[in-house]
Structure formats: C-alpha cells, structure tokens
C-alpha cells in the first residue's frame, strides 16, 4: 500500500450546520449539526482513508488549549494524526447550509497566536516530525495557508526535504510561499485555481501560458476552475478534464478531495489523465456530501 503524508498548518474545527431555510436577522433552528477535524490537508487525509484505509498520515501543529477533541475526531476518522503541540487554540470554521436555496456560507473564526507568543523552536519540531514521517510515505500533500507564526520560506524548506527524499510532492498553496518553493524546491505537482494562478504568476492560465510554465518548472500544474473543466500541463503537454455534474450539498473541501484522489491515483498509475478523472470524481462526491472532505456521503 502506498502511503501519503498530509501536512496541514491550518488545522480547524469544522462545525457544519444544516438548515431547512436560513433567514438573516431571524432565529434559525437547524435540522442537523456535526463536528469534524478539518483543515485542507486534514480533509485530504479523510478522503484518502476512505479510498484506501490506512494510507494517510496527517501531520499538524495543534493549539494546546483545545486540542483534545480534535485528536479524538481525527482518531475516529482514521487520519493517522501526528502533531506538534503549540500555544493557543485551534481555530474554528462554521459551514451554514441552507437546503431551501442550496446556499452554503463558510465562516472562519479565530486564528493561531502571533509569532511573538512562540518562544520555542516549533518550526524545527515540525521539520523533524515531517522528516521522520516521510520515511514511511511515498508522497506528500502540503496544503493550506501558512500562518504568521511560521517563518517565510518554511513551505519551500518542507518541499525540499520531501523532494530530497525522493517523494512526490503536491503543493496546494499560493502567493509568495509558492514563489519561494518554485525558486528552491519545485513541487512535483502544483494544484491551484485559476484566480490563484493569475495572482501568483501574473498571467492568465491559458493553454499556452500553462504549458510554458509547466515546461519551465519541469513539473505538473493543475488548474481547477469551479464547475468549468480542469486544465493541466505535464512538462509542457496539455490536458483538459471535464467536471462532473452533481447536486451540490456542501462544496467545502472539494479541492482537498480533488488532491486526495489525484495523488492516490497518480501513485498507482503515473497516468495524468486517469489521475485527473479520479480527482474530479472525488471532488464531485464531496460536493454531494454534507461532510467536508468525504466521498462517502
């Protein structure tokens, strides 16, 4: 069994609340409420475990003031959680689903502590844990934002460690962190949406630009575009994959589910077209589920 290390620096309590209808300024009573361990790579780990039980290992920093329930939730979902305890609290995200209008609203509440509050070498502890767990894995998904408590260039360091150890690396982050990575340790796969690609690289993700960038970086770039087809380039060769039409219930974590399906299939087949199809299927299954990062409904 191939194993995938899922690295997440934005662990989250995901509180999902389903309403028959939701009206602003009124008292709204929910039909159903649920709580999950979440965060981008954490969601990917959940999907991976549903695709193949035990294939994911999850590494996170966790705020030590409210980490116990997160640990228990991760254990229940078989996420293979390993963590570094840091000061502060794990943040929360609330998903409000209005079934009458088929509208989903995401609320992000609270952030990790400022850098000045961390006095120990937590970055070194995280690098050591990631390096240790990489020895058990064939690939790494590094996804989500880098909070200010972690140094600039940290994601490039992590990508470099994984690549030096011969691991496939999927990067799902943007901006300066991605630019730092492509300068020092080009991820095997960059997965990014169209708006993020344009903001990061300063050009629209046309077929020509995408193939040129993939050729320049000597890697795979995947551009998701919501309900429009997914674009990709493999060392300069262009691919396009249509999305699947489903009745969306909760689109949160579709990108994370896409990442899981892509890496799982690519490790098995090294076939980009099949990997895009599997990723697209996982994203569609997630959209049709209430659970963020789930292909099981």
C-alpha positions in Angstrom: 0.0 0.0 0.0 1.3 3.4 -1.0 1.2 6.0 1.8 0.6 9.7 1.6 1.8 12.3 4.2 -0.8 15.1 4.6 0.8 18.2 6.1 -1.6 20.9 7.4 -0.6 24.2 9.1 -4.2 25.4 9.4 -6.0 22.7 11.4 -9.6 23.6 12.1 -12.7 22.5 13.9 -15.3 22.3 11.2 -18.8 22.8 12.5 -21.3 22.1 9.8 -24.9 23.2 10.4 -27.8 22.2 8.0 -31.0 24.4 7.9 -34.2 23.8 6.0 -34.0 27.5 5.4 -31.9 30.4 6.8 -33.1 34.0 7.2 -30.7 36.8 8.3 -31.9 38.7 11.3 -34.2 35.9 12.5 -33.9 33.0 14.9 -32.9 29.9 12.8 -33.2 26.4 14.1 -31.0 23.8 12.5 -32.1 20.4 11.2 -28.7 18.8 11.8 -25.3 19.7 13.3 -21.9 17.9 13.0 -18.3 18.5 14.0 -15.2 17.3 12.2 -11.4 17.6 12.4 -10.6 19.7 9.4 -8.1 21.9 7.5 -7.1 21.5 3.9 -4.7 18.5 4.2 -6.7 17.0 7.0 -9.7 16.9 4.7 -7.5 15.2 2.1 -6.4 12.6 4.6 -10.1 11.8 5.4 -10.8 11.1 1.7 -7.6 9.1 1.3 -8.6 6.9 4.2 -12.0 6.4 2.6 -10.3 5.5 -0.7 -7.9 3.1 1.0 -8.0 2.6 4.7 -4.7 3.4 6.5 -3.0 5.1 3.5 -2.8 8.6 5.0 -0.6 10.0 7.8 -1.6 13.5 8.9 0.9 16.0 10.5 -0.3 19.2 12.1 0.6 21.8 14.7 -2.3 21.9 17.2 -3.1 24.6 19.7 -2.8 23.0 23.1 -5.7 24.9 24.7 -8.4 22.9 22.8 -6.7 20.1 21.0 -8.2 17.0 22.8 -11.4 16.9 20.8 -9.6 17.4 17.5 -7.3 14.4 18.4 -10.3 12.3 19.2 -12.1 13.3 16.0 -9.0 12.6 13.9 -8.7 9.2 15.5 -12.3 8.3 14.8 -11.7 9.2 11.1 -8.5 7.1 10.9 -6.4 10.1 9.9 -3.2 8.7 11.4 -2.6 12.0 13.2 0.8 13.1 14.4 1.2 16.6 15.8 3.3 19.2 17.5 1.6 21.0 20.4 1.9 24.8 20.2 0.4 27.5 22.4 -3.0 28.8 21.7 -6.3 27.4 20.3 -7.2 25.5 17.1 -9.4 27.8 15.0 -13.0 27.1 14.0 -14.9 27.2 10.8 -18.6 27.2 10.6 -20.5 26.0 7.5 -24.1 27.1 7.3 -26.1 25.1 4.7 -29.5 26.4 3.5 -31.2 23.5 1.8 -34.1 25.6 0.5 -31.8 27.8 -1.5 -28.9 25.4 -1.9 -26.6 28.0 -0.5 -23.5 27.3 1.6 -21.8 30.0 3.7 -18.4 29.5 5.3 -17.4 31.4 8.5 -13.7 31.3 9.6 -13.4 32.2 13.3 -10.2 32.7 15.2 -6.6 32.4 14.3 -3.4 30.9 15.8 -1.3 33.0 18.1 1.1 35.7 16.8 4.7 34.9 16.2 5.8 36.8 19.3 3.9 34.4 21.5 6.1 31.4 20.4 9.4 31.2 22.2 10.4 27.6 21.4 11.7 26.2 18.1 8.4 24.9 16.9 9.4 25.1 13.3 12.4 22.7 14.0 10.0 20.3 15.8 7.7 20.3 12.8 10.5 19.7 10.3 11.8 16.8 12.4 8.3 15.2 12.6 7.7 15.7 8.9 11.1 14.3 8.0 10.5 11.3 10.3 7.1 10.5 8.8 8.3 10.9 5.2 10.3 7.8 5.7 7.0 5.9 5.8 5.4 7.6 2.8 5.6 7.7 -0.9 4.2 11.2 -1.4 3.3 14.4 0.4 0.4 16.8 0.2 1.2 20.2 1.6 -1.9 22.3 1.5 -3.3 25.4 3.1 -2.1 28.8 4.3 1.0 29.4 6.3 0.1 31.3 9.4 2.4 34.1 10.6 3.9 32.0 13.4 5.9 30.0 10.8 8.9 31.6 9.0 8.9 32.9 5.5 10.3 30.2 3.2 9.1 27.4 5.5 7.0 25.7 2.9 10.0 25.7 0.5 12.0 24.0 3.2 9.4 21.3 3.6 9.1 20.7 -0.1 12.9 20.5 -0.4 13.1 17.8 2.4 10.4 15.7 0.7 12.0 16.0 -2.8 15.4 15.3 -1.4 14.0 12.1 -0.1 12.5 11.1 -3.4 8.9 11.8 -2.6 6.1 13.0 -4.9 5.1 16.5 -3.7 1.7 18.1 -4.4 1.6 21.7 -3.4 -1.8 23.4 -2.8 -0.7 26.9 -1.6 -0.3 30.2 -3.3 1.4 33.6 -3.4 4.9 34.2 -2.0 5.0 30.8 -0.4 4.6 29.1 -3.8 7.1 31.5 -5.5 9.6 30.7 -2.8 9.1 27.0 -3.4 9.5 27.2 -7.2 12.8 29.0 -6.7 14.3 26.5 -4.4 12.3 23.2 -4.5 9.8 22.9 -7.3 6.9 20.7 -6.2 6.2 17.7 -8.4 2.6 18.9 -8.8 1.2 22.4 -8.3 -2.6 22.3 -7.8 -4.1 25.8 -7.9 -7.3 27.5 -9.0 -7.4 29.9 -11.9 -7.6 33.1 -9.8 -4.7 32.0 -7.6 -2.6 31.1 -10.6 -3.1 34.6 -12.1 -2.4 36.3 -8.8 0.7 34.3 -8.1 2.3 34.1 -11.6 0.9 37.4 -13.0 -0.6 35.7 -16.1 -3.9 34.1 -17.0 -3.9 30.3 -17.1 -4.3 29.9 -20.9 -3.3 26.7 -22.6 -0.1 28.4 -23.9 0.9 30.0 -20.6 0.1 26.9 -18.6 2.2 24.6 -20.9 5.1 27.2 -20.9 5.1 27.4 -17.1 5.0 23.6 -16.7 7.8 23.3 -19.2 9.8 25.9 -17.4 9.3 24.3 -14.0 9.7 20.8 -15.4 6.6 19.6 -13.4 2.8 19.1 -13.5 0.5 22.0 -13.0 -3.2 21.5 -12.4 -5.7 24.4 -12.6 -9.2 23.9 -11.2 -12.0 26.3 -12.4 -15.0 25.5 -10.3 -17.7 23.9 -12.4 -15.7 24.5 -15.6 -13.2 21.9 -16.9 -9.9 21.4 -15.2 -6.8 22.3 -17.1 -3.4 20.7 -16.6 0.1 20.5 -18.1 2.6 17.7 -17.7 6.1 19.0 -18.5 4.5 21.1 -21.3 1.9 18.7 -22.5 -1.6 20.0 -22.2 -4.6 18.1 -20.7 -8.2 19.0 -20.1 -10.7 17.1 -17.9 -14.4 17.9 -17.7 -16.1 18.3 -14.3 -19.0 16.0 -13.2 -22.4 17.5 -12.7 -23.9 16.6 -9.3 -26.5 18.2 -7.0 -24.1 20.0 -4.6 -24.9 20.0 -0.9 -21.7 21.3 0.6 -18.9 22.3 -1.8 -16.4 22.9 1.1 -13.3 20.8 0.7 -13.9 19.9 -2.9 -10.3 21.0 -3.7 -9.0 18.9 -0.8 -10.9 15.9 -2.1 -9.5 16.5 -5.6 -6.0 16.5 -4.1 -6.6 13.2 -2.4 -8.0 11.5 -5.5 -5.2 12.8 -7.7 -2.3 11.7 -5.6 -3.8 8.3 -4.8 -4.3 7.5 -8.5 -1.0 9.0 -9.6 0.9 6.9 -7.2 -0.9 3.8 -8.5 -0.7 4.5 -12.3 1.5 7.6 -13.0 -1.2 8.4 -15.6 -2.1 12.1 -15.5 -5.4 11.6 -17.4 -6.6 8.9 -15.0 -5.5 10.9 -12.0 -7.5 14.0 -13.2 -10.5 11.8 -13.7 -10.2 10.2 -10.2 -9.6 13.6 -8.6 -12.7 15.0 -10.4 -14.8 12.1 -9.2 -13.7 12.7 -5.6 -14.4 16.4 -5.8 -17.9 15.6 -7.1 -18.6 13.0 -4.4 -17.6 15.5 -1.8 -19.8 18.2 -3.2 -22.8 15.9 -2.9 -22.0 15.2 0.8 -22.6 17.2 3.9 -19.3 16.1 5.3 -16.3 18.3 4.3 -13.6 16.0 2.8 -15.7 12.9 2.3 -16.6 10.7 -0.6 -19.0 8.5 1.5 -22.0 10.8 1.8 
